[in-house]
Amino acid sequence: MKSVHGEVDRLYKDHFGKMVASLLYSSRDINLETAEDIVHDAFSAALKDWELNGLPINATGWLYKVCKNKALNRIRKDKRTQGYTEDMDLQAVEIKFAETAFDDQQLKLLFACAHPDLTPKTQVVITLKYVANLKVEAIAKILAMTIDGVDKILLRARQKIKDEKILLEEPVSTALKPRLPIVHKILYLIFNEGYKSSWGKEILREELCEDALLMTKGLIDSGLANHETTALYALMLFNSARFKSRFGISGELLDLEMQDRSLWNSDLILLATEFLLQSRNEKLSSYHLEASIAFIHCSAKSFNSTDWNTIQKLYEQLLHGSPNPFVELNYAIALYYAGQKERAFVILNELHRHPFLSQYYLLNITLGKFHHLDGNDCKAKEFLTQAYGQTTFHVEKEFIQKMIAGLRCLSSE
């Protein structure tokens, strides 16, 4: 027998954002906060009723019907709402709020969250809330924020959306296409947050990656996509193909060179390659370049046979198009394995002089590992010790501890 709480949680995850979106597009006078209240009321009613009477045969349909009725009751009672009276034709609203119409509404909400008047962090937070359907606590963990911090962003976003009426209503595709770059960035960040967070046992967010994949595929199927969308989807698929190999039998984190490549999903790699080929265009985006790098990694028979020369050239192109220190870190890593060790250390040491980046654990892990490979274990220990204190993920701390344990350093520590 299904657990009532478990079923409600599942439905919340799958349908909260869709229900909010449908309410918003059913009436121009329902604002975001009101829509949220109505949907939350519907879920509360479901929990109470189902605990008393058991799960209905069609739990999803039950929930949608209650939500619709609560919305119509709220509209009738609100004298300030214009355009809806006791004599209105409810059939039109019912059609808009039909269960089968939700997928398109969710896609429109994704573009609404990408409104250029919202800050990038706000765009990501409200997308995680209303499109990926995550609770505030989960959003806070994923973005390394406090729950109060997420609540404040949501509060300001709701007010801005209400005051400036920035949510979409049935826009034509020509009005949506200018937002594609922001949508791509949001989807990219969501996938990366899930991929990065799933390194830690404390936050297993493979579902977040799946959400990003589904939304990106939905965007492709909608006809709104362009070559960059296809390249982004290929990049996500390449990375997803390597999910199962990132941890050892005991759950320990594994370096790329230590991963069992037989665990890589060959079907996903083949699918990703097809989308990468489809994405070919005269103009190469950062997604094309990153997907090409991922393709080279997935095509290599072993770590040592990886074409690091081509990878470092692709990272060089990325730096020209969108310079940032995280790309520069990966560029330095590629240079090191391509045999240009001195140049790699120059870049890494320059990055480490930056006050913020010196606190970035992946930079310190990289410096520690490369110093170890070059035979300077005391220097390696210095950087690895820094890295240990800069991550909160237990699995990463174990990984760093194991690296430190393998060093041969005669220091007094």
C-alpha positions as CSV (number, residue, x, y, z in Angstrom):
1,M,0.0,0.0,0.0
2,K,1.3,3.4,-0.9
3,S,2.2,5.8,1.8
4,V,-0.1,8.9,1.8
5,H,2.7,11.2,2.7
6,G,5.0,9.6,0.1
7,E,2.3,9.9,-2.6
8,V,1.6,13.6,-1.7
9,D,5.4,14.3,-1.8
10,R,5.6,12.7,-5.2
11,L,2.7,14.6,-6.6
12,Y,4.1,17.8,-5.1
13,K,7.4,17.2,-6.9
14,D,5.7,16.4,-10.2
15,H,2.9,18.9,-10.3
16,F,3.3,21.9,-7.9
17,G,4.8,24.2,-10.5
18,K,2.5,23.1,-13.3
19,M,-0.6,23.8,-11.1
20,V,0.8,27.2,-10.1
21,A,1.5,28.0,-13.8
22,S,-2.0,27.0,-14.9
23,L,-3.6,29.2,-12.3
24,L,-1.5,32.1,-13.4
25,Y,-2.5,31.7,-17.0
26,S,-6.2,31.0,-16.3
27,S,-6.7,34.4,-14.8
28,R,-4.7,37.6,-15.3
29,D,-5.8,38.7,-11.8
30,I,-4.4,35.8,-9.9
31,N,-0.9,36.7,-8.7
32,L,1.9,34.3,-7.9
33,E,1.4,34.4,-4.1
34,T,-2.3,33.7,-4.4
35,A,-1.6,30.8,-6.9
36,E,0.9,29.3,-4.4
37,D,-1.6,29.6,-1.5
38,I,-4.3,27.9,-3.6
39,V,-2.1,25.0,-4.6
40,H,-0.7,24.5,-1.1
41,D,-4.3,24.5,0.2
42,A,-5.1,21.7,-2.3
43,F,-2.1,19.6,-1.2
44,S,-3.1,20.1,2.5
45,A,-6.7,19.0,1.7
46,A,-5.4,16.0,-0.1
47,L,-3.2,15.0,2.9
48,K,-6.1,15.3,5.3
49,D,-8.7,13.6,3.1
50,W,-6.4,10.7,2.0
51,E,-5.3,9.9,5.5
52,L,-8.9,9.6,6.5
53,N,-10.4,8.0,3.4
54,G,-7.4,6.4,1.7
55,L,-5.9,7.2,-1.6
56,P,-8.3,7.8,-4.5
57,I,-8.0,5.7,-7.7
58,N,-6.9,8.8,-9.6
59,A,-5.0,10.8,-7.0
60,T,-3.6,13.2,-9.6
61,G,-7.1,14.0,-11.0
62,W,-8.5,14.4,-7.5
63,L,-5.8,16.9,-6.6
64,Y,-6.3,18.9,-9.8
65,K,-10.1,19.0,-9.4
66,V,-9.8,20.3,-5.8
67,C,-7.2,22.8,-6.9
68,K,-9.5,24.1,-9.6
69,N,-12.5,24.3,-7.3
70,K,-10.5,26.2,-4.7
71,A,-9.2,28.6,-7.4
72,L,-12.7,29.3,-8.6
73,N,-14.0,29.8,-5.1
74,R,-11.2,32.3,-4.4
75,I,-12.0,34.2,-7.6
76,R,-15.7,34.4,-6.7
77,K,-15.0,35.7,-3.2
78,D,-12.5,38.3,-4.2
79,K,-14.5,41.3,-5.2
80,R,-11.5,43.0,-6.5
81,T,-11.0,40.4,-9.2
82,Q,-12.3,41.7,-12.5
83,G,-13.7,39.7,-15.3
84,Y,-15.1,36.9,-13.3
85,T,-18.6,36.8,-11.8
86,E,-21.1,34.2,-10.6
87,D,-22.5,34.3,-14.2
88,M,-19.2,33.7,-16.0
89,D,-18.7,30.8,-18.3
90,L,-16.6,28.4,-16.2
91,Q,-16.0,26.0,-19.2
92,A,-13.2,28.2,-20.6
93,V,-11.4,28.2,-17.2
94,E,-11.9,24.5,-16.9
95,I,-10.3,23.8,-20.3
96,K,-7.3,25.9,-19.4
97,F,-7.0,24.1,-16.1
98,A,-7.4,20.7,-17.6
99,E,-4.8,18.1,-16.5
100,T,-3.6,17.4,-20.0
101,A,-2.7,21.1,-20.7
102,F,0.0,21.3,-18.0
103,D,3.2,20.5,-19.9
104,D,3.0,23.6,-22.1
105,Q,2.2,25.8,-19.1
106,Q,5.3,24.5,-17.4
107,L,7.4,25.4,-20.4
108,K,5.9,28.9,-20.4
109,L,6.7,29.3,-16.7
110,L,10.3,28.4,-17.4
111,F,10.5,31.3,-19.8
112,A,8.8,33.5,-17.2
113,C,11.5,32.7,-14.7
114,A,14.0,33.8,-17.3
115,H,12.7,37.3,-17.4
116,P,15.6,39.7,-17.9
117,D,14.3,42.1,-15.2
118,L,15.1,39.4,-12.6
119,T,18.6,38.9,-11.3
120,P,20.4,35.7,-12.3
121,K,20.2,34.2,-8.8
122,T,16.5,35.1,-8.6
123,Q,16.0,33.4,-12.0
124,V,17.6,30.2,-10.7
125,V,15.8,30.2,-7.4
126,I,12.3,30.7,-8.8
127,T,13.0,28.1,-11.5
128,L,14.1,25.6,-8.9
129,K,10.9,26.5,-6.9
130,Y,8.3,26.6,-9.6
131,V,9.6,24.6,-12.5
132,A,11.8,22.0,-10.8
133,N,9.3,21.9,-7.9
134,L,11.8,21.9,-5.1
135,K,11.1,22.9,-1.6
136,V,12.8,25.9,0.0
137,E,15.0,23.6,2.2
138,A,16.3,21.7,-0.9
139,I,17.0,24.9,-2.8
140,A,19.0,26.3,0.2
141,K,21.2,23.2,0.3
142,I,21.8,23.0,-3.4
143,L,22.7,26.7,-3.7
144,A,24.6,26.8,-0.4
145,M,22.3,29.4,1.0
146,T,20.3,29.8,4.2
147,I,16.6,29.0,4.2
148,D,16.0,32.6,5.2
149,G,18.0,33.8,2.3
150,V,16.0,31.7,-0.2
151,D,12.7,32.9,1.4
152,K,13.8,36.5,1.0
153,I,14.6,36.1,-2.7
154,L,11.3,34.4,-3.3
155,L,9.5,37.2,-1.4
156,R,11.2,39.9,-3.5
157,A,10.5,38.0,-6.7
158,R,6.8,37.5,-5.9
159,Q,6.5,41.3,-5.2
160,K,8.3,42.2,-8.4
161,I,6.3,39.8,-10.5
162,K,3.1,41.2,-9.0
163,D,4.0,44.9,-9.2
164,E,5.5,44.8,-12.7
165,K,3.2,42.0,-14.1
166,I,6.2,40.3,-15.7
167,L,4.8,36.8,-16.0
168,L,4.0,35.6,-19.5
169,E,0.5,35.2,-20.9
170,E,0.3,33.2,-24.2
171,P,3.3,35.0,-25.9
172,V,4.2,34.2,-29.5
173,S,7.4,32.4,-30.2
174,T,9.1,35.6,-31.5
175,A,8.7,37.1,-28.0
176,L,10.2,34.0,-26.4
177,K,13.3,33.5,-28.5
178,P,15.2,36.5,-27.1
179,R,15.0,34.8,-23.7
180,L,16.6,31.6,-25.0
181,P,20.2,32.5,-23.8
182,I,18.9,33.1,-20.2
183,V,16.9,29.9,-20.3
184,H,20.0,28.0,-21.5
185,K,22.0,29.4,-18.6
186,I,19.4,28.5,-16.1
187,L,19.1,24.9,-17.4
188,Y,22.9,24.7,-17.4
189,L,23.2,25.9,-13.8
190,I,20.4,23.5,-12.6
191,F,22.1,20.5,-14.2
192,N,25.5,21.6,-12.8
193,E,24.1,22.1,-9.3
194,G,22.6,18.6,-9.4
195,Y,25.8,17.0,-10.9
196,K,28.0,18.8,-8.4
197,S,25.7,18.2,-5.4
198,S,25.4,14.5,-6.1
199,W,29.1,14.2,-5.1
200,G,28.0,14.4,-1.5
201,K,26.0,11.8,0.3
202,E,24.3,14.6,2.2
203,I,22.6,15.9,-1.0
204,L,21.9,13.3,-3.7
205,R,20.5,15.4,-6.5
206,E,20.5,13.2,-9.6
207,E,16.8,14.1,-9.9
208,L,17.8,17.7,-10.4
209,C,19.9,16.6,-13.4
210,E,17.0,14.6,-14.7
211,D,14.8,17.7,-14.4
212,A,17.2,19.8,-16.4
213,L,17.4,17.1,-19.1
214,L,13.6,16.8,-19.3
215,M,13.2,20.6,-19.5
216,T,15.9,20.9,-22.2
217,K,14.4,18.1,-24.2
218,G,10.9,19.7,-23.8
219,L,12.4,22.9,-25.2
220,I,13.8,21.0,-28.2
221,D,10.4,19.4,-28.8
222,S,8.6,22.7,-28.5
223,G,10.2,24.1,-31.6
224,L,11.6,27.1,-29.7
225,A,15.1,25.6,-29.5
226,N,18.2,26.5,-31.6
227,H,21.6,24.9,-32.2
228,E,22.8,26.0,-28.7
229,T,19.9,24.2,-27.1
230,T,20.8,21.0,-28.9
231,A,24.5,21.4,-27.9
232,L,23.5,21.9,-24.3
233,Y,21.4,18.8,-24.3
234,A,24.3,16.8,-25.8
235,L,26.6,18.1,-23.0
236,M,24.1,17.0,-20.3
237,L,23.8,13.6,-21.9
238,F,27.5,13.1,-22.0
239,N,27.9,14.0,-18.3
240,S,24.9,11.9,-17.3
241,A,26.5,8.9,-19.1
242,R,29.3,8.9,-16.5
243,F,27.1,9.1,-13.4
244,K,27.5,5.5,-12.2
245,S,31.3,5.5,-12.4
246,R,32.0,8.4,-10.1
247,F,31.9,6.4,-7.0
248,G,33.7,3.2,-6.0
249,I,32.2,0.1,-4.3
250,S,32.4,1.6,-0.9
251,G,30.9,4.9,-2.1
252,E,34.2,6.7,-2.3
253,L,34.7,9.5,-4.8
254,L,36.8,8.5,-7.8
255,D,39.0,10.7,-10.0
256,L,38.3,10.5,-13.8
257,E,41.4,8.5,-14.3
258,M,40.3,5.9,-11.7
259,Q,36.8,5.5,-13.0
260,D,35.6,2.2,-14.5
261,R,34.8,3.2,-18.0
262,S,32.8,0.0,-18.6
263,L,30.2,1.6,-16.4
264,W,29.7,4.5,-18.7
265,N,26.4,4.4,-20.4
266,S,27.2,3.7,-24.1
267,D,23.6,4.3,-25.2
268,L,23.6,7.8,-23.6
269,I,27.0,8.5,-25.2
270,L,25.7,7.5,-28.6
271,L,22.6,9.7,-28.2
272,A,24.7,12.6,-27.0
273,T,26.9,12.2,-30.0
274,E,23.9,12.4,-32.3
275,F,22.6,15.6,-30.7
276,L,26.1,17.1,-30.9
277,L,26.2,16.4,-34.6
278,Q,22.8,17.9,-35.0
279,S,23.9,21.0,-33.2
280,R,26.6,21.8,-35.8
281,N,26.4,25.5,-36.8
282,E,28.7,28.2,-38.2
283,K,28.7,29.9,-34.8
284,L,30.1,27.8,-31.9
285,S,28.7,28.5,-28.5
286,S,30.2,27.7,-25.1
287,Y,27.8,24.7,-25.0
288,H,29.2,23.4,-28.3
289,L,32.8,23.6,-27.0
290,E,32.0,22.0,-23.6
291,A,30.0,19.2,-25.3
292,S,33.0,18.6,-27.6
293,I,35.3,18.3,-24.6
294,A,32.9,15.9,-23.0
295,F,32.7,13.9,-26.3
296,I,36.5,13.5,-26.3
297,H,36.5,12.3,-22.7
298,C,33.7,9.8,-23.4
299,S,35.4,8.6,-26.6
300,A,38.8,7.9,-25.0
301,K,39.5,4.2,-24.3
302,S,41.5,5.2,-21.2
303,F,42.6,8.3,-19.3
304,N,46.1,8.1,-20.7
305,S,44.8,7.9,-24.3
306,T,42.7,11.0,-23.9
307,D,43.4,13.7,-26.6
308,W,44.5,16.3,-24.1
309,N,46.0,18.5,-26.8
310,T,42.6,19.0,-28.5
311,I,40.9,19.5,-25.1
312,Q,43.3,22.3,-24.1
313,K,42.7,24.0,-27.5
314,L,38.9,23.8,-26.9
315,Y,39.3,25.3,-23.4
316,E,41.5,28.0,-25.0
317,Q,38.5,28.8,-27.3
318,L,36.2,28.9,-24.3
319,L,38.4,31.4,-22.6
320,H,38.4,33.7,-25.6
321,G,34.6,33.6,-25.8
322,S,33.7,33.7,-22.1
323,P,36.8,34.2,-19.8
324,N,36.3,33.1,-16.2
325,P,38.6,31.5,-13.6
326,F,36.8,28.2,-13.5
327,V,37.3,27.6,-17.2
328,E,40.9,28.8,-16.7
329,L,41.3,26.1,-14.0
330,N,40.1,23.4,-16.4
331,Y,42.4,24.8,-19.1
332,A,45.4,24.5,-16.8
333,I,44.5,20.9,-16.0
334,A,44.3,20.1,-19.7
335,L,47.6,21.8,-20.3
336,Y,49.3,19.7,-17.5
337,Y,48.1,16.4,-19.0
338,A,49.0,17.6,-22.5
339,G,52.6,17.9,-21.3
340,Q,52.8,21.7,-20.7
341,K,53.3,21.4,-17.0
342,E,55.2,24.6,-16.4
343,R,52.6,26.7,-18.2
344,A,49.9,24.9,-16.2
345,F,51.6,25.7,-12.9
346,V,52.0,29.4,-13.9
347,I,48.2,29.6,-14.4
348,L,47.3,27.7,-11.3
349,N,49.6,29.8,-9.1
350,E,48.2,32.9,-10.6
351,L,44.7,31.8,-9.8
352,H,45.7,30.9,-6.2
353,R,46.8,34.5,-5.6
354,H,43.2,35.6,-6.0
355,P,41.7,36.0,-2.5
356,F,38.4,34.2,-3.5
357,L,39.9,31.5,-5.6
358,S,42.5,30.6,-2.9
359,Q,39.5,29.4,-0.9
360,Y,38.2,27.2,-3.7
361,Y,38.7,23.6,-2.8
362,L,39.0,22.2,-6.3
363,L,41.8,24.6,-7.1
364,N,43.7,23.5,-4.0
365,I,43.0,19.8,-4.8
366,T,44.4,20.3,-8.3
367,L,47.6,22.0,-7.0
368,G,48.0,19.3,-4.3
369,K,47.6,16.5,-6.8
370,F,50.0,18.1,-9.4
371,H,52.6,18.8,-6.8
372,H,52.3,15.1,-5.7
373,L,52.7,13.9,-9.3
374,D,55.8,16.1,-9.6
375,G,57.3,14.5,-6.4
376,N,56.8,17.5,-4.0
377,D,54.6,15.8,-1.4
378,C,55.2,18.4,1.3
379,K,53.8,21.1,-1.0
380,A,51.0,18.8,-2.0
381,K,50.0,18.3,1.6
382,E,49.9,22.1,2.2
383,F,47.3,22.5,-0.6
384,L,45.3,19.4,0.2
385,T,45.0,20.4,3.8
386,Q,43.6,23.7,2.7
387,A,41.1,21.9,0.4
388,Y,40.0,19.6,3.3
389,G,38.7,22.6,5.2
390,Q,37.0,24.2,2.2
391,T,34.4,21.5,1.5
392,T,31.5,20.4,3.6
393,F,30.7,17.2,1.7
394,H,31.7,14.1,3.7
395,V,32.6,12.1,0.6
396,E,34.9,14.8,-0.7
397,K,36.6,15.0,2.7
398,E,37.2,11.3,2.6
399,F,38.6,11.6,-0.9
400,I,41.1,14.3,0.3
401,Q,42.0,12.4,3.4
402,K,42.9,9.4,1.2
403,M,45.1,11.6,-0.9
404,I,46.9,13.0,2.1
405,A,47.4,9.6,3.5
406,G,49.2,8.5,0.4
407,L,51.8,11.3,0.6
408,R,55.3,10.9,1.8
409,C,56.2,14.1,3.6
410,L,58.9,14.6,6.2
411,S,57.3,17.7,7.7
412,S,56.5,17.8,11.4
413,E,52.8,17.9,10.8
